[in-house]
Amino acid sequence: MNTNTLRPYFLMTLIAVSAVITFFIFRPFIVVLVLAVVFSVVLQPLYRIILRRMNALPGLAALVTMIISVVCILIPLTFITVQITGEARSLYASISEGGGETYLNTVIKSVSDLAEQYAPSLALSGADLSDSVDQYVKDGLAWTVQNLGGAFGGMARLLLSLFIFLIALYYFLRDGEKLKRTVIDSSPLADTDDNAVLTRLEHAINSVIRGSLTIALIQGVLTGIGFTLFGVPNSVLWGVVAALAALIPGVGTSLVLAPGVAYLFVIGAMTPALGLLIWSVVAVGLIDNLLGPKLVGKSMQIHPLIVLLSVFGGLAFFGPAGIFLGPLCTSLLFALVSIRTRAVD
């Protein structure tokens, strides 16, 4: 038997089997690892600043960067998640029981009354409209309670995922350049193509995360603050809804802010309504124009519609982590198509 002829095939078979087994071993944590990669890219500027201040000690710089990210991102995110879960449950129970005038019902009733008074030909039924909107809201709140509540229900798994995320983030920050070199050396593509794909993917991550999602997050926070200051109930929940609405091109946070102003106007709170209107225009509305160019910089620009579809499609496919993974997968596709187009040309 000619073993020299069989040796390459045997080796490739072993590699394939080992790769499949390794994939199934890593599969429970693939999403966590990808998120760690994403955040390591986003945190690179901060890591490099800290690295220069610490006399080129990469391990210590990565640890400090990780601690800062925990304090500034994970702790507030945990608080917000707990808060919106509670508010979603409360609002869901209120709508299900049909008791009392809720924020939504008040606005809907006001719109219906105005329509019947000034445009009776529209035949707008306040009760039917309220029931329809209530059903959509209940479905959305049920999804929120189920997904966020379920995450806290599996606390042991959540803590394990968080632990792996932090460890992976530390090593991706510290050894990012070495890992990048390993990927390039292992890839069958030319080094120039590998570098082009990784560079464009890095730009896409920064464009989506540091650009669109960060601006949406800031607008959501400012919306929640405005609702709290001027007396609109469930402010944290509506702040999160506003952050998601901020991704919708041309409409954005006005989907949440306009009903908030209308609610205050309907209940007779004229001064708070005027205050929230000014807050909406000045504090929330100008954020995109002021911070957008600074946060995105020269990163790869992605059309807002693509970002919107990627975020909501990612949420539907991956769950809560899809808000990051959806745009990442789409960005990777565009980067590869761009490289392919350049190669053909």
LINTA-V734520 format. One record per backbone hydrogen bond with DSSP energy under -0.5 kcal/mol. NH is the residue of the N-H (numbers start at 1). CO is the residue of the C=O. Records with the same first field share a line. If there is no record, write none. Layout:
BEGIN
NH->CO / CO
END
This chain:
BEGIN
3->1
5->2
6->2
7->3
8->4
10->6
11->7
12->8
13->9
14->10
15->11
16->12
17->13
18->14
19->15
20->16
21->17
22->18
23->19
24->20
25->21
26->22
27->23
29->26
30->27
33->29
34->30
35->31
36->32
37->33
38->34
39->35
40->36
41->37
42->38
43->39
44->41
47->43
48->44
49->45
50->46
51->47
52->48
53->49
54->50
55->52
56->51
58->56
61->57
62->58
63->59
64->60
65->61
66->62
67->63
68->64
69->65
70->66
71->67
72->68
73->69
74->69
75->70
77->73
78->74
79->75
80->76
81->77
82->78
83->79
84->80
85->81
86->82
87->83
88->84
89->85
90->86
91->87
92->88
93->89
94->90
95->91
96->92
97->93
98->94
99->94
102->100
106->102
107->103
108->104
109->105
110->106
111->107
112->108
113->109
114->110
115->111
116->112
117->113
118->114
119->115
122->119
123->120
125->123
126->124
129->125
130->126
131->127
132->128
133->129
134->130
135->131
136->132
137->133
138->134
139->135
140->136
141->137
142->138
143->139
144->140
145->141
146->142
147->143
148->144
149->144 / 145
150->146
151->147
152->148
153->149
154->150
155->152 / 153
158->154
159->155
160->156
161->157
162->158
163->159
164->160
165->161
166->162
167->163
168->164
169->165
170->166
171->167
172->168
173->169
174->170
175->171
179->175
180->176
181->177
182->178
183->179
184->180
185->181
186->182
187->183
194->190
195->191
196->192
197->193
198->194
199->195
200->196
201->197
202->198
203->199
204->200
205->201
206->202
207->203
208->204
209->205
210->205 / 206
211->206
212->207
213->208
214->209
215->211
216->212
217->213
218->214
219->215
220->216
221->217
222->218
223->219
224->220
225->221
226->222
227->223
228->224
229->225
230->226
231->227 / 228
232->227
238->234
239->235
240->236
241->237
242->238
243->239
244->240
245->241
246->242
247->244
248->245
249->247
251->248
252->248
254->251
255->252
256->253
257->253
258->254
260->256
261->257
262->258
263->259
264->260
265->261
266->262
267->263
268->265
269->264
270->268
273->269
274->270
275->271
276->272
277->273
278->274
279->275
280->276
281->277
282->278
283->279
284->279
285->280
286->282
287->284
290->286
291->287
292->287 / 288
295->291
296->292
297->293
299->296
306->303
307->303
308->304
309->305
310->306
311->307
312->308
313->309
314->310
315->311
316->312
317->313
318->314
319->314 / 315
322->319
323->320
324->321
325->321
326->322
328->324
329->325
330->326
331->327
332->328
333->329
334->330
335->331
336->332
337->333
338->334
339->335
340->336
341->337
342->338
343->339
344->340
345->341
END
